[in-house]
Amino acid sequence: MTSEAPTRAYRRLSVEERRSQLLGAALSLFAQRAPEEVSLDDVAEAAGVSRPLVYRYFPGGKQQLYEAALRSAAEELEQCFAEPPEGPLTRRLGRALDRYLAFVDQHNAGFSALLQGGSVVETSRTTAIVDGVRRAAAERILSHLDVEKPGRRLRMTVRTWITAVEAASLIWLDEDKQPPVDELRDWLVDQFMACLVAGAGRDPQTAAVVRGALALESADGPVGALVRRVAPVIGDVGHLL
């Protein structure tokens, strides 16, 4: 007696499930190649469906699919900076950067194309989506600084640092993901604290933020390590005082 090979049960996907499947396939492709190098046929093949089915869900074609995939990625990226407001600021920031850099690592080429612009599928809408991620990240970080109404200088400091994080991420990808990701994370945390300290000299609100943040830090934490590395460099500055 011969046994029949088991057949895989087929379940018709709901509209939302099918849409999610197509977005997942598109995001996977955009992570490997620049958007203009990905066709609807590529997405259909990756999802195991026909090209007409892709058009049924995204009648606007590749542009609509790209924008939908970008919104999905943007939502995921925004969540990277969601962190409970507990413990030292540098530890919270380090965990957020771990998630952010993991996203960068996973999406690679797509992340570069997204931030560098110049893509044939770039529009004012896609630019607005990217800018929305930056603004959301800034608001997340500002919420951790325990300031009711952040002033212009403090906002500028945070948004400037976010720009630096994006630039460092692109350079990291271009340099074959060197230095190691944990070293990059720690360096970016150091950069944030350095930006705050520099700003504290000109802005009382930023100075209050720095004092509050330092009160939660410990000698064996990121700030303690930073102070020990920097102290020998600036130790002999009596002539500047």
N, C-alpha and C positions, 0 to 999 in steps of 0.2 A: 504494500500500500504506500502510495506516495502522498506526502503532506503538502498542502498548498502553502505557498509563501504568504505570510501575513500581509494584508493590505492596509495602507495607512488611511485612517479615517479622514474624510474631507469635511471641513467645516467652512461654510460660507462666511467670509469676513463682513463685519458691519461696515458702514460707511466710514466711521471714525477709525476703526481698526485698519481698514485698507489705506486710508489717508496717512495714518501713522507709519504704515509699512513703506509707503512710497517716500515719505519724508526721511525715514531711516536710511533707505537705500541711497537717496540723493545726498544726505549728509555724509555717508560713508565715502561716496565718490568725491564730493567736494573737499573732503579731508585729505584725499590723495592727490588731487589735481586741481588746477585753477578752474574757476567756474566756466570760463569760455571753452575749456577743453572737455567739458562733459556735455553729452547730447542726451536728448530724451530717450533715444534708443539704448544708451548706456544705462540709464535709470531703469527702463523697462526690463532690460536683461538682468540687472542686479536684483530687481524685485521679483523676477520670474513671472512677469505679466506681459501683456501686449502693449505696444505703443498707443493704440486707441484708448486703452483703459487709463493710461497716464493722462491723456487729454481729457478724458471724462471727468477726472478729479481736478485737473488743472487746465481748464480750457484756455487760459492765457498762455499756455506753453511753458517753455523753459524759464522765462522771466518770472512768471507767477510761482512756479515751483521753487526757483532759487530764493525768492523773497520769503516764501513760506518756510523754507529750510533755514534761512537766515534768522527769522523770528524765533524758530524753535531753538537754534543754537544760542541766540541772544538770551533767551529765558534761562537756559542752562548756565550760561556764563554769568548772568546776574546772580544766580543762586550760589556761585562760588564764594561770594563775599558775605553770604548770610552766616552769621556766627553769633552764638549767645554772648551777651555782654558781661562775661564773667572772667576774672583772672587778669593777669598782666596784658597790656595792650599788645606788646610784641608777640606774645604767644598766640593771641587771637589773630593777629595779622599773619603770622606764620602759617596757621592752619588754612586761612583763606587763600594764601598764595600757593599752598600745596595743591588745593583744588584747581585754582586758576592755571597753574603751570601744567597740571595733568591734562587739563582741557587743551592747552596749547600743544602739548606733546601728542595728544590723540588726533587733533585736527590738522596739525602740521601745515601742508600746502594751502589748505583752505583758509587757515588762520592768517597766513601771510598775504594771500590775495585779498582777504577781507579788509585788513588794516592798511595795506599799502595802496589800495585803490587802483584805478587805471583799468579795471576789468570792463569788458564790453557789456556786462550785465549790471554795471554799477549805475544807479539812478539816485535821484534825490530821496526816494523812499528808502533805498538800502543804506544810504548815508545817514538818514535819520534814525534807522534802526541801530546802527553802530554807535552813533552819538548818544542814543538813549541808554545803551549799555554803560558807556563812560559816566554819564550823569548818575545812573542808578548805583554804580560802584562808588562814586564819590559820596552819595548820600548814605550808603551803608557804612562807609568808613567814618564819616562825620558823626554818625549816630553813636559810634564807639568812643568819641572824644568827650562825650558828656557835656555838650554845649547846647544850650537851648536855641540860640540864634547865632549860628556861625557868621562871623564877619567876612568881608571881602578878602582880607589877607589870608585868613585861615582856609577859606574855600579855594583860593588860588594855590595855596601850598599843597592841598590834597589833590586838586586836579592836575597840577604840575607833576606830582609824583605818579599819578596814574598814567600820564603820558610817558613818563620815564619807564614804567613797568612795561608798557606796550612796546616801546623801542627796544628795551633789553630783551624782551621775548623774541622779537623778530631777529635781533642780532644772534641770540642763542640758537635759533633754528638755522641761521645762515652759517654759524660756526660749528655745525654738526653736533649741536646740543652739548656744547662745552662752555663753561665749566659744568660739573655735575649739578643736577637740578637742586639738590639740597643746599649746595654752596650758593647757587644763584638766589634761592629763596632767602637765605640768611643775609646776603649782600643787599637785597632789596629792602629787607626789614631795617638794616642799618641805614640805608639811604633815607627811608621815611623818618626815622628818628633824627637824623642829621638835618633834614629839611625843617622839621619842627623846631629843633634847637636854634637853627639859624633864624627862623622866623620869629622866635621868641624875643630876640634882641630888638625887634622893631614893633612888635605887636603885643600889648598886654594880654589880650585874650589868648593868643598862642602860648604866651608865657605861663598862663594859668593852666592850660592844657598840659604843657610839659611837666609842670610841678605835680599835677594830679597823676599823670602817667608814671612818672618816676617813683612816686610813693608806692606803687604796686609792684615795682620791679625788685629783683633780688640780685645779689652779687654773682650768683651762679647762672643767671639768665642772660639773654641776648644783650641787654644794655650793659650789664656788668662786664661781659666779654668785650664789648665795643670800647668801653672806657679804658680797659686794660691795654687794648691794642693802640688806642689813640694817645693815651697819656704820655708815653715816651716821645711821641712826635711833637707834641705841643708843650712839653715840659719846660723848655727854656724860652719862655716868651715874656720874661720880665721887662724887656726893653720896649714891649708894645703896650704896656699898661701905663 
